[in-house]
Amino acid sequence: MKSKIRIDVERVKGNVSPMIFGQFIEHMGRAIYGGVYEEGNPLSDKDGFRLDVIEKIKELSPPVLRWPGGNFASGYHWMDGIGPKENRPKKLELAWQTIESNRFGTDEFIELCRRIKSEPYICANLGWGSPEEATNWLEYCNADTDTYFANLRRENGADKPFDVKYWGLGNEIYGSWQHGHCEPEEYAHKAAEAAKMMKRTEYMGASVPIKFIVCGANNFDWDRRVLEYFYKKNYAELVDFISLHRYDSGPDYYRVLLGTIDFEHNIVACKGLIEELKKHYRTNKLPKIAFDEWNVWYKTTGERRIAKKYFRQGEDLLDELYCLRDALYVGSALNIFIRHCDIVEMANMAQLVNVIAPIFATPKESYRQPIFFPLKYYRAMHKELSLDINVISEQIAFDEKLLEEQVRKYEHNVPLHWKDSNIELRDSLKPYLGRSLSVIDASATRSSDGKSIVVSIVNRDEDSNREVEIDLLDFAPRSGKRVVITGDEPMGTSIVPSGSSISDNDYNERACFVRESMMDKVSSRFTVELPAHSILLMELR
Ligand code: AHR
């Protein structure tokens, strides 16, 4: 049976925010030190920026970059990272149990954002930090006043404010692993106090209007209690975004892709909650979702190292190697964001370089991982308006038979930390029994002038090519450009056993192929064939 995608160019859902193609970079492992920033490396410039890595980031062109964490943010004191480098304190960093030199700080982050043309998004420390510290950070970054923190910025060489628009009110404070973990009301109180004074700082001379991202948990109870706190206090105006995080993992092919079903439900559920509260508390403000951490995270969990003595900076931690299956997950996630453009206004893949990242850098080279390519092409090709398309797809039933097949095929692939904890692949897959996965996942956008349509289609079938009939109704394109992202082996880049260190030769960029071509025949109805485990993007005009 053929799958079908019907596209009516008139059925516009809304604007796609370019911010859904955002990124996140944290002080951990080799993301900053040994990733974007490596002083003394011949591939770096005199300021320490790895030029080869920056070039690859520019290819992804992320419109927004979240920093400095993540878990790191909740213990980070921003004043440690400004001023002459030789005076910056070296500190024990407790989130990832490493040493932080502070040689990369706010000024370096802003410089990075300027080089890659991204909006900076700073996640303030509302774990161990105070509302006062967050407010001072805003003054340092954005104030044009003749006052202490703004003058500190000038002393450090920046006369003009940094214009940081996006401010995160803490990271994952709901989690027991976090510095300053607490109950939702306690968190909400602190976040609201910070936001209130940050708003006053904005009024008193900050350069740009700021937007707040309140820390959500992707959990109905936490999210409701945090939002209710803001609404009951009449602080609805302070909530511009609520953040959601999601990671999927698994050593087999299907479990990660089945995770995309819940991924979409998370957004739908959060939207329902927001709308319900909005109605109940009679506020006009509709917060948006910032999905500010998401990705596949699988082999190198880091717990093994953390459990041991691990007190060096720039060691590998979550140096994930990705495969094509993960690229299909990324394509599906981006389709989800496009489909839910009415509520998802920002999303930040976690993370950008080395740490669970599309770009992988060794001291001698840098590579694009398979997850790089959907990010690059969706960002480059998709248009301004999301279309409400109709996808009729075959389903893959995740039944006993498929489960056993996955166990047979991928038992060898379970990570070391699973073995240590006696986690069985079979048991880990059982909760997914009875689910069915659409073989075809798609989204479509249209340019605002109505001249072109972009369709991105993921074929999640592990083994078979699939045909899809595209019906564009009254839209009759004259030409088409096609990009296919696929590879011979959907699980094929996992060359290095987990836990071992990665050498220059271990990673093969060609584990994933990208083919760009013009399409010979396009009309308002045609059939395309997608290779097994592939992504097809088409621009039709
Ligand atoms: O991205 C890695 C970590 O995942 C982040 O530090 C944290 O916010 C999440 O738990």
Boltz pocket constraint, residues with backbone or C-beta under 6 A from the ligand:
constraints:
  - pocket:
      binder: B
      contacts: [[A, 26], [A, 69], [A, 70], [A, 71], [A, 72], [A, 171], [A, 172], [A, 293], [A, 350], [A, 351]]
      max_distance: 6.0
